[in-house]
Structures are given as C-alpha cells and as structure tokens.
Amino acid sequence: MTTLMKPHDGFIRGYVTVTDSYIQTEMGRQYLTKKQSVILTALIEAAGKSVSLLKLQKLLGHNSEVLTTTVRTHIYNIRQLLKHIEEFDLILTKEYGYALHVVPNTVPA
C-alpha cells in the first residue's frame, strides 16, 4: 500500500522512501536537490494526476519566459534517480505536464 505524507514526513511506496532531501531504496540513498524535491513533492501530492509544466515552472520560481527545458532537465534527473525502483518509468509525460505513476487502489482516500 502506498502511503502519502507531507514531504517533510516522507513518502513511502513499498520499499522506497522519499523525503525533502533524499530517496531511499534497497539500492541505497540518492540525494535530491532543492528543485528536484519541489518537483517530486508536487507530483506526489497530485497522486497520479497531471501537474502542468506551467505549475512546475511557478513552483521553481521561474516565470513563463524561462525555457521549459529547465523543468524537463529536472524531470530527466529525477527519472534517473528513480530508474532502479521499477521496471517502468514512474514519471509519466502527459500532454501539458507530468504525473507520478500510481498503482490503482494504493492511494488512501
């Protein structure tokens, strides 16, 4: 069962713990930058729903004039940190943003 908690309390998904500063798996601990933490927190809080690119830009303190490649680079780096957790990509690319893959019936109501 997936348990979602506030970022400072951590996010636990099976054998994976994500806090505001690191991801802990059976493979070890991977540290997050502040911006990676902000993005991952937004995706966790959305629990499988799409988070728009514009919202991610605003959360990072970027205005709309900043190229979206900045957010995409952060997403790529987070994916690299998460790639040992599952055989599939945990961050899904949606039409206007990104979503964290959530297994049905694992998110508390």
HELIX and SHEET records of a PDB file:
HELIX    1   1 LYS A   34  ALA A   46  1                                  13    
HELIX    2   2 LEU A   53  LEU A   59  1                                   7    
HELIX    3   3 THR A   69  LEU A   82  1                                  14    
SHEET    1   A 5 THR A   2  THR A   3  0                                        
SHEET    2   A 5 PHE A  11  ARG A  13 -1                                        
SHEET    3   A 5 VAL A  16  VAL A  18 -1                                        
SHEET    4   A 5 TYR A  22  THR A  25 -1                                        
SHEET    5   A 5 GLY A  28  TYR A  31 -1                                        
SHEET    1   B 3 VAL A  51  SER A  52  0                                        
SHEET    2   B 3 GLY A  97  LEU A 100 -1                                        
SHEET    3   B 3 ILE A  91  THR A  93 -1                                        
END                                                                             
